[in-house]
């Protein structure tokens, strides 16, 4: 049903499938969550995600008001649903780092080996949000020897919102070596905005010397309503 575009309409079918509780059902729930989030149905995606992970240990509970999942990277990465999504490819390696952290015990690390000029957006998370709400986004990044003119930044954008509510915001482009640095953005959701996509990104360089080398770390990523 959802492959035919009937994403929300598939929910009664999902409720019947959920009762089986098998590993295949969990995988189906992860895929259904992602389909709902990608279509902009934030509350529905969150409901299915909670149902999917309730019998699997899930992810640690969020603090009151926090909208982002596993922003401190202390829990294992599920690479599915509303947790962090990552895609490995030639030219870089994504992993958890138990030796570098802004606070806590670890961070997310992306190492670039200097062999490619990537349009990088391989670390991302769909985040359900409330319409007509002001949000404060905060994260900490650290870089070491990031080469080329185009470095690393965080990019937030609306998902499934009407054109007049759609927006994209980015933090500062980080190149070279930088200590742990706080990145932040102030955001507002329109009346029909229910999902925001958070990405760690790098734009492909048009310069001659464009092969990307170096390391970036990400830690303590947070999205909260401003009244929390």
N, C-alpha and C positions, 0 to 999 in steps of 0.2 A: 504493500500500500504506500509506504513512504517513498519508494523508488518511483512511483507514479505521481509524486508530488502531494500525496495525501498524508502529510507528516503528522499533523495533530489527530487526524481521523484514525490513525493506526493505533491510538492509545488503548482502546478496549481490547484489541487483539493482543497487545503487549501484556495487559493485565492477566490474560489467560495463559500466555506463554510463561510469565514470571513464576507461576505456581510450580513449575517443574524444578526450578532451583538448580539446574545443572550448569556445568562449565560453559556449555554452548549457549545457555540462556544469558549468562553473564556477558559473554562476548556480544551477543545480540543487543543486550541493554547498553553496552558501551557504544555500539554503532548507532543505536537509536538516539541516545543522548546527543551524540555528535551531529546527527541529522537535524534534530530539533534546534540545537544551538546555532548551527550554520544557517538555519532558516529564520533565526531571530526570535524563537520562542523560548525565552529565558526561563520563565517559571516552570514550564513543562519539562525543559531539559533538566532543571534542578530536581524536579520530582522523580523523573525516571532514573537519574543518577543516584539519588539516595536509595531508591528501591533496588538498584543494581548492586550497590556495594554493602547493603545492610548486613548481608550474611558472609561477607568476605573479609571482614576486618576493616575495610574501607580506608579512608584517610582520616587523620586526626581532626577533631572538631575545630571549627574556626572560632576565633574570639568574637564577642558580640560586635556586630556591625561590619565585620570583615567579609568582603565579597570574594576574595581570591583564595584559591585552594593551594595549600602547601607552599606558601610564599617564602618560607624560611628554608625549604628543601631538607627539613629534618626527617620527613617520612620518605619511604621508597617512592620512586617515580613510577606511576602506573602507565604513562604514555597512552592514555585513553580518556574518553569522556570529558569531564570538566577538570581533570588534573592536567598537568603540563603535557603537551604534545611535542615530541622531538623527532627529527628525521635526520639520520646520519647520511653523509654523502662524501665523495672524494674531496679532499682539501681541508677537512676539519673533523674533529672528534668532540662529541658532547658527553660529559660525564659529571658525576658528583665528586667534589673535592673535600676530603676529610681533614685537610691541613690548612685551608684558607677559608676564613669566614669573617664577616663584618661583626657578627655576634652569633651566639650559638655554636654549633660544632662543625658545620660544613656549608658549602655553597655549590652553585652550579658553575661548571667550567666549560668553556669552548676554546679549543686549541686549533689554530689555523697553521698549516704547515708550509705555506708559501708557494703552493703549486697551482692554485686556482684564483680566479677573480669572481667570487660568488655574489649573486644577489641572495643574501642570506636572510631567511625568515623561518629558520628551522627549530626555534624554541618559541612556543606560543601557548596561550590558554584562552578558551572562551569563558567569559565571566558574566553570569546573569546579573542584571541590575534592575532597579526600579525606575519607571518613567518619571519625568519632571523632578529630577533629584540632582543636587550638586554633589560631586564626588571629588575626593582628594587622592591622587595617585602618588605613591612614593616607592622608590627602590634604591638599592645601592649597587654600584658597579665599580669594578677595579679592572684596569687594563695594564698589560705589560708588552711593550714593544709592538703595538699594533701599527702595521705599516700601511702605506698608501694614503691618499687624501681622504678617502671614505672609510671612516671608522665605524664604531659600534654605537647604537642608540636604541632606545625603547620607543615603540610605536604603538599607539592605541587608536582604534577605529570602531565605529558603530557597525553592527551586523544586522541586516534585515530591516533597517530603519528607512522610512520614506526619504526621498531625495532632499527635501527641505530640512530634515533633521540629521542628515548624514554628515559626519566630520571625521577628520584624522588629525591626531596630534603627535608630536615627536619630542623627545628630550634632546639634549645637545649631542652632537657628533663627537665621539671620543676617539682620539688617535694617540699614538705614542704610549707612554707609561703614565698612569694616574693612580694615586692611592684610592682607597675606598671613598667614593663620592656619592652624595645623595642626589638623586634625580627626582624631580617632582613635577606634576601637572595638575591644574584645576580643570574640572570637566563638568559639563551639564548635559543631562539626558533629556530628550524631547518627550512629548506625550506618548509616542509609539516606539520608543527605544527601549529594548529589553535585554540586549546582549552587547557586550563590548569585547573586542578581541585585543589581547595584550601580546605583543611580539618583541623579542630581541632581534634587532635587524641590522643589516649593513647593505647599503646600495652598491650595485656594481659600479666600478670605476671606469671612466672613459680615458683616463690618463695612460701613457705608455708604460709607466712603471706601476702596474696595477695588481700584481700578485699579492694576496693577503697573507701576512704572517703575524704571529703573536697570539696572546691569550687574553680572554675576557672572563671575568667572574661576575656572577649575579647573585644577590642575596636580599633577604627581607623585602620582598615585593608585596605591596599592600594597596588595596582599593577600598576606601571607606566613604560612607556619606559624611559630609562635613560636620554634621551635628553629633558625630560619635567621637 
